[in-house]
Amino acid sequence: MKKKLLSLAAAAAVSMSANLASADELTAVSFGGSYGAAQQKHMIDPYMDKTGHNILFENYSGGVAELKAQVESGNVLWDVIDMEVIDLERACSEGLLEVFPQDQLPPGDDGTPAAEDFSEEALANECGVGNIVWTVLYAYNHDTIEGGEPTSMTDFFDTATYPGKRAMRKRPQVNMEWALMADGVPKDEIYDVLSTEEGQARAFAKLDSIKDDIVWFDSWSQAPQLLNDGGAVMVQSANGRFFAAIQEENKPFEMVWDGHVFDLDVWAIVKGTDKKDLAIDFIKYATGSKPLSGMPDVAYGPTRQSSYAYIDESIVPKLPSAHLDEGLKASSIFWADYGESLGEKFNEWLLQ
């Protein structure tokens, strides 16, 4: 009987240890590639070293479908998620994310209160904390481009002057804005026009003009390869993907800033996670001055002003923040309102 009790006690201890290990572990998802590597280096690994908590760091392709499926089924596998603001607005409004206690964010390393240190956009949504300013632009390959060197969004849609395939991410966001820009709509009128049936039809008509030359992809990770192997002569991507290929692999790529659509990424907490307190602790650390200052490694700008004290001044001109006048700020409010309906129209258009 004594041996049996000891055995049961040992089993209980093993079970408790397993539960403690599980409680001490966080699953975070982000976009992989050079961006994920920078987060691993400047946020994930330092946090694990400092706290002893383990983080499973996994990739996802964006959007809200996987997140929604987890939350609605009650089978929550992720705890922390790096999201584009376009997706954040929708996910927050649909109750797929926890409200983040922004008043708990620590001050910058220079003592500036968080509310003053972060950019206004970084704390604009109650469900997340902005960690980078990034953009979607296109690039071409000097070795494969024909017809000269494209410099504008109009050139992206000009297959007569610049023959060849264009590669674009398979979703309406950015593509619809680009189509209207190329069709002559001023940047400050894009979302007003796109909110009308006529404006949407105009965007699809412009996309129709190059539809036979579009190569669709699902993940930013595919973009540099498509440009490198000749799968397309102009390729859309988050700027960091091209920056890494140019800086680290000496690829003959040229980024075109005209018409780029810039936005933020945010850290958010998945609704229903049983690791909420640990998730809050991680995000507070990951959005500190020093961790955020590492993101220019992949050409993304930090969301805290205090982070710039740690950044080489020569890098600053290569960040999206140096080209804001040439671009368009993505409207997360527009996409929260119209994302679902335009997504359906976009998928129908793809099948036509």
C-alpha positions as CSV (number, residue, x, y, z in Angstrom):
1,M,0.0,0.0,0.0
2,K,2.9,2.3,0.9
3,K,4.6,1.6,-2.5
4,K,1.3,2.3,-4.3
5,L,0.9,5.7,-2.5
6,L,4.5,6.6,-3.3
7,S,3.9,5.7,-6.9
8,L,0.7,7.8,-7.1
9,A,2.6,10.7,-5.5
10,A,5.4,10.4,-8.0
11,A,2.8,10.3,-10.8
12,A,1.1,13.4,-9.4
13,A,4.4,15.2,-9.2
14,V,5.3,14.4,-12.8
15,S,1.8,15.6,-13.9
16,M,2.1,18.8,-11.9
17,S,5.6,19.4,-13.3
18,A,4.2,18.9,-16.9
19,N,1.4,21.3,-16.1
20,L,3.9,23.9,-14.7
21,A,6.1,23.5,-17.8
22,S,3.1,24.0,-20.0
23,A,2.0,27.1,-18.0
24,D,5.5,28.5,-18.4
25,E,5.4,28.1,-22.2
26,L,4.0,30.6,-24.7
27,T,3.1,30.1,-28.4
28,A,3.7,33.2,-30.5
29,V,3.1,33.4,-34.3
30,S,4.5,35.8,-36.8
31,F,5.4,36.1,-40.5
32,G,8.7,34.2,-40.6
33,G,11.6,35.1,-43.0
34,S,14.1,37.8,-42.1
35,Y,11.3,39.6,-40.1
36,G,10.8,36.6,-37.9
37,A,14.5,36.1,-37.5
38,A,14.9,39.7,-36.3
39,Q,12.1,39.2,-33.8
40,Q,13.7,36.0,-32.6
41,K,17.0,37.8,-32.1
42,H,15.8,41.0,-30.5
43,M,12.5,39.9,-28.8
44,I,12.1,36.1,-28.4
45,D,15.5,35.0,-27.4
46,P,16.3,37.9,-25.0
47,Y,12.9,37.4,-23.3
48,M,13.5,33.7,-22.8
49,D,17.0,34.4,-21.4
50,K,15.7,37.1,-19.1
51,T,12.6,35.2,-17.7
52,G,13.3,31.5,-18.2
53,H,9.9,31.2,-20.0
54,N,9.9,29.2,-23.2
55,I,8.4,30.5,-26.4
56,L,7.3,28.4,-29.3
57,F,7.7,30.7,-32.2
58,E,5.8,29.7,-35.3
59,N,4.9,31.1,-38.7
60,Y,1.6,32.1,-40.1
61,S,0.5,33.7,-43.4
62,G,-1.7,36.5,-42.2
63,G,-5.4,37.1,-42.3
64,V,-8.0,36.1,-39.6
65,A,-9.2,32.7,-40.9
66,E,-7.0,30.5,-38.7
67,L,-7.4,32.8,-35.7
68,K,-11.2,32.8,-36.1
69,A,-11.4,29.0,-36.4
70,Q,-9.4,28.6,-33.2
71,V,-11.4,31.1,-31.1
72,E,-14.8,29.9,-32.3
73,S,-14.0,26.2,-31.8
74,G,-12.6,26.9,-28.4
75,N,-9.4,25.1,-29.5
76,V,-6.9,28.0,-29.0
77,L,-3.4,26.9,-30.0
78,W,-1.8,30.4,-30.2
79,D,-1.3,32.8,-27.4
80,V,0.4,35.8,-29.0
81,I,0.0,36.9,-32.6
82,D,1.8,39.5,-34.7
83,M,-0.8,41.0,-37.0
84,E,-1.1,43.6,-39.7
85,V,-3.3,46.4,-38.5
86,I,-5.7,45.8,-41.4
87,D,-6.4,42.4,-39.9
88,L,-6.3,43.6,-36.3
89,E,-9.3,45.9,-36.7
90,R,-11.4,43.1,-38.0
91,A,-10.2,40.6,-35.4
92,C,-10.7,43.0,-32.6
93,S,-14.2,44.0,-33.7
94,E,-15.2,40.4,-34.0
95,G,-14.0,39.5,-30.5
96,L,-11.1,37.3,-31.6
97,L,-8.5,39.2,-29.4
98,E,-8.2,40.2,-25.8
99,V,-8.2,43.9,-24.9
100,F,-4.6,44.8,-24.0
101,P,-3.9,46.9,-20.9
102,Q,-1.9,49.6,-22.6
103,D,-1.6,51.6,-19.3
104,Q,0.7,48.8,-18.1
105,L,3.3,49.5,-20.9
106,P,6.6,50.6,-19.4
107,P,8.2,54.0,-20.2
108,G,10.9,54.3,-22.8
109,D,14.5,53.8,-21.8
110,D,14.9,57.6,-21.6
111,G,12.0,57.8,-19.1
112,T,9.4,59.0,-21.6
113,P,5.9,57.7,-20.6
114,A,4.7,55.0,-23.0
115,A,1.7,57.1,-24.1
116,E,4.0,59.8,-25.3
117,D,6.8,57.5,-26.5
118,F,4.8,55.4,-28.9
119,S,3.4,56.8,-32.1
120,E,-0.3,57.6,-32.0
121,E,-1.0,54.8,-34.5
122,A,0.8,52.2,-32.4
123,L,-1.8,52.5,-29.6
124,A,-4.8,53.3,-31.7
125,N,-6.5,50.0,-31.2
126,E,-7.3,48.6,-27.7
127,C,-6.4,45.0,-28.8
128,G,-2.8,45.5,-29.7
129,V,0.5,47.3,-29.4
130,G,2.3,48.4,-32.5
131,N,5.8,47.1,-33.0
132,I,6.9,48.2,-36.5
133,V,6.1,50.5,-39.3
134,W,6.3,48.6,-42.6
135,T,5.1,48.9,-46.1
136,V,4.1,47.0,-49.2
137,L,5.9,48.0,-52.4
138,Y,7.2,46.4,-55.5
139,A,10.7,45.6,-56.7
140,Y,12.2,44.6,-60.0
141,N,15.3,42.6,-60.9
142,H,17.9,44.5,-62.9
143,D,18.8,41.2,-64.6
144,T,15.3,40.4,-65.9
145,I,13.5,43.7,-66.4
146,E,12.9,44.9,-70.0
147,G,11.8,48.3,-71.3
148,G,13.8,50.4,-68.9
149,E,13.6,50.9,-65.1
150,P,10.1,51.3,-63.7
151,T,9.7,54.1,-61.2
152,S,5.9,54.4,-60.5
153,M,2.8,52.5,-59.8
154,T,1.6,53.3,-63.3
155,D,4.7,51.4,-64.6
156,F,3.6,48.3,-62.6
157,F,0.4,48.2,-64.6
158,D,2.1,49.0,-68.0
159,T,2.8,45.6,-69.5
160,A,3.4,47.1,-73.0
161,T,6.4,49.1,-71.9
162,Y,7.6,46.6,-69.3
163,P,6.6,43.1,-70.5
164,G,6.5,40.2,-68.2
165,K,4.6,38.7,-65.2
166,R,3.7,40.7,-62.1
167,A,3.5,38.8,-58.8
168,M,0.9,39.9,-56.2
169,R,-0.3,38.5,-52.9
170,K,-3.7,36.9,-53.3
171,R,-5.9,39.3,-51.3
172,P,-7.8,42.5,-52.1
173,Q,-5.8,44.7,-49.6
174,V,-3.2,46.8,-51.3
175,N,-4.1,45.5,-54.8
176,M,-7.2,47.5,-54.9
177,E,-5.4,50.7,-53.7
178,W,-2.7,50.1,-56.3
179,A,-5.2,49.7,-59.1
180,L,-6.9,53.0,-58.3
181,M,-3.5,54.8,-58.0
182,A,-2.4,53.5,-61.4
183,D,-5.8,54.6,-62.8
184,G,-5.1,58.2,-61.7
185,V,-6.9,58.5,-58.4
186,P,-5.1,60.9,-56.0
187,K,-3.8,59.1,-52.9
188,D,-5.9,61.2,-50.6
189,E,-9.0,60.2,-52.4
190,I,-8.3,56.4,-52.7
191,Y,-10.5,55.2,-49.8
192,D,-13.4,57.6,-50.6
193,V,-13.5,56.2,-54.1
194,L,-13.0,52.6,-53.1
195,S,-15.9,52.8,-50.7
196,T,-18.3,53.2,-53.7
197,E,-19.6,50.5,-56.0
198,E,-18.2,52.5,-58.9
199,G,-14.8,52.8,-57.4
200,Q,-14.6,49.1,-56.7
201,A,-15.6,48.4,-60.2
202,R,-12.9,50.8,-61.4
203,A,-10.3,49.0,-59.4
204,F,-11.3,45.6,-60.7
205,A,-11.3,46.9,-64.2
206,K,-7.7,48.1,-63.8
207,L,-6.7,44.8,-62.3
208,D,-8.4,43.1,-65.3
209,S,-6.0,45.0,-67.6
210,I,-3.1,42.9,-66.2
211,K,-5.0,39.8,-64.9
212,D,-3.4,37.4,-67.5
213,D,0.0,38.6,-66.4
214,I,-0.5,38.2,-62.6
215,V,1.2,35.4,-60.7
216,W,-0.6,35.0,-57.3
217,F,1.1,34.0,-54.1
218,D,-0.1,33.5,-50.5
219,S,3.0,34.3,-48.3
220,W,5.6,37.1,-48.4
221,S,8.2,34.4,-48.2
222,Q,7.5,33.5,-51.8
223,A,8.1,37.0,-53.2
224,P,12.0,37.2,-53.3
225,Q,12.2,33.8,-55.0
226,L,9.7,34.8,-57.7
227,L,11.8,37.8,-58.5
228,N,15.0,35.9,-58.3
229,D,14.1,33.0,-60.6
230,G,12.2,35.0,-63.2
231,G,8.8,33.9,-62.2
232,A,7.8,37.6,-62.4
233,V,9.6,40.8,-63.5
234,M,7.9,43.0,-60.9
235,V,7.0,41.5,-57.5
236,Q,4.9,42.9,-54.6
237,S,6.1,42.3,-51.1
238,A,6.7,43.7,-47.6
239,N,9.8,45.9,-48.0
240,G,11.8,43.9,-45.5
241,R,11.8,40.8,-47.7
242,F,13.5,42.7,-50.5
243,F,15.8,44.6,-48.2
244,A,17.1,41.3,-46.8
245,A,17.7,39.8,-50.2
246,I,19.6,42.9,-51.3
247,Q,21.7,43.4,-48.2
248,E,22.4,39.8,-47.3
249,E,22.4,38.0,-50.6
250,N,23.4,40.8,-52.9
251,K,20.4,40.3,-55.2
252,P,20.1,42.8,-58.1
253,F,16.7,44.0,-56.9
254,E,15.5,47.6,-56.9
255,M,12.7,48.7,-54.7
256,V,10.2,51.2,-56.0
257,W,8.7,53.5,-53.3
258,D,6.1,55.3,-55.4
259,G,2.6,54.2,-54.3
260,H,3.8,52.0,-51.5
261,V,1.1,51.3,-48.9
262,F,2.5,51.5,-45.4
263,D,1.1,50.4,-42.1
264,L,2.0,48.9,-38.7
265,D,2.3,45.4,-37.3
266,V,1.1,44.8,-33.8
267,W,1.4,42.2,-31.1
268,A,-1.9,41.0,-29.8
269,I,-3.3,38.3,-27.6
270,V,-5.6,35.6,-28.8
271,K,-9.0,35.5,-27.1
272,G,-9.4,32.6,-24.8
273,T,-5.8,31.8,-24.2
274,D,-5.1,30.5,-20.7
275,K,-1.7,32.3,-20.9
276,K,-3.0,35.8,-20.9
277,D,-0.8,37.1,-18.0
278,L,2.3,35.6,-19.6
279,A,1.3,37.0,-23.0
280,I,0.9,40.5,-21.5
281,D,4.4,40.2,-19.9
282,F,6.0,39.2,-23.2
283,I,4.4,42.0,-25.2
284,K,5.5,44.6,-22.6
285,Y,9.0,43.3,-23.0
286,A,8.9,43.0,-26.8
287,T,7.7,46.5,-27.3
288,G,10.4,48.1,-25.1
289,S,12.8,50.6,-26.5
290,K,15.8,48.2,-27.0
291,P,13.9,45.3,-28.5
292,L,12.1,47.5,-31.0
293,S,15.4,49.2,-32.0
294,G,16.4,45.9,-33.6
295,M,13.7,45.8,-36.2
296,P,15.6,48.2,-38.6
297,D,17.8,45.1,-39.2
298,V,15.1,44.2,-41.7
299,A,14.3,47.8,-42.7
300,Y,11.2,48.2,-40.5
301,G,10.8,51.3,-38.3
302,P,10.2,51.1,-34.6
303,T,7.1,52.5,-33.1
304,R,8.8,54.1,-30.1
305,Q,10.7,57.4,-30.4
306,S,13.1,56.3,-27.7
307,S,14.2,53.4,-29.9
308,Y,16.0,55.7,-32.3
309,A,18.8,56.3,-29.8
310,Y,20.0,52.8,-30.5
311,I,19.7,52.9,-34.3
312,D,22.6,53.7,-36.7
313,E,21.7,57.0,-38.4
314,S,22.8,55.6,-41.8
315,I,19.9,53.1,-41.6
316,V,17.2,55.6,-40.9
317,P,16.8,56.7,-44.6
318,K,16.2,53.1,-45.6
319,L,13.2,52.8,-43.4
320,P,9.6,53.3,-44.7
321,S,9.3,56.4,-42.5
322,A,11.8,58.1,-44.9
323,H,9.4,57.7,-47.8
324,L,6.0,58.4,-46.3
325,D,5.3,61.2,-48.7
326,E,5.6,58.8,-51.6
327,G,3.2,56.3,-50.1
328,L,-0.4,55.8,-48.8
329,K,-1.3,55.0,-45.1
330,A,-3.4,51.9,-45.2
331,S,-6.8,52.5,-43.7
332,S,-7.6,49.8,-41.2
333,I,-11.0,51.3,-40.6
334,F,-11.9,51.0,-44.3
335,W,-10.8,47.4,-44.4
336,A,-12.6,46.5,-41.2
337,D,-15.8,47.8,-42.8
338,Y,-15.3,46.5,-46.3
339,G,-12.8,43.7,-45.9
340,E,-15.3,40.8,-45.8
341,S,-17.4,42.1,-48.7
342,L,-14.4,43.0,-50.9
343,G,-12.8,39.7,-50.1
344,E,-15.9,37.9,-51.5
345,K,-15.9,40.1,-54.6
346,F,-12.2,39.6,-55.0
347,N,-12.5,35.8,-54.9
348,E,-15.4,35.9,-57.4
349,W,-13.2,38.1,-59.6
350,L,-10.4,35.6,-59.5
351,L,-12.7,32.9,-60.8
352,Q,-14.0,34.9,-63.7
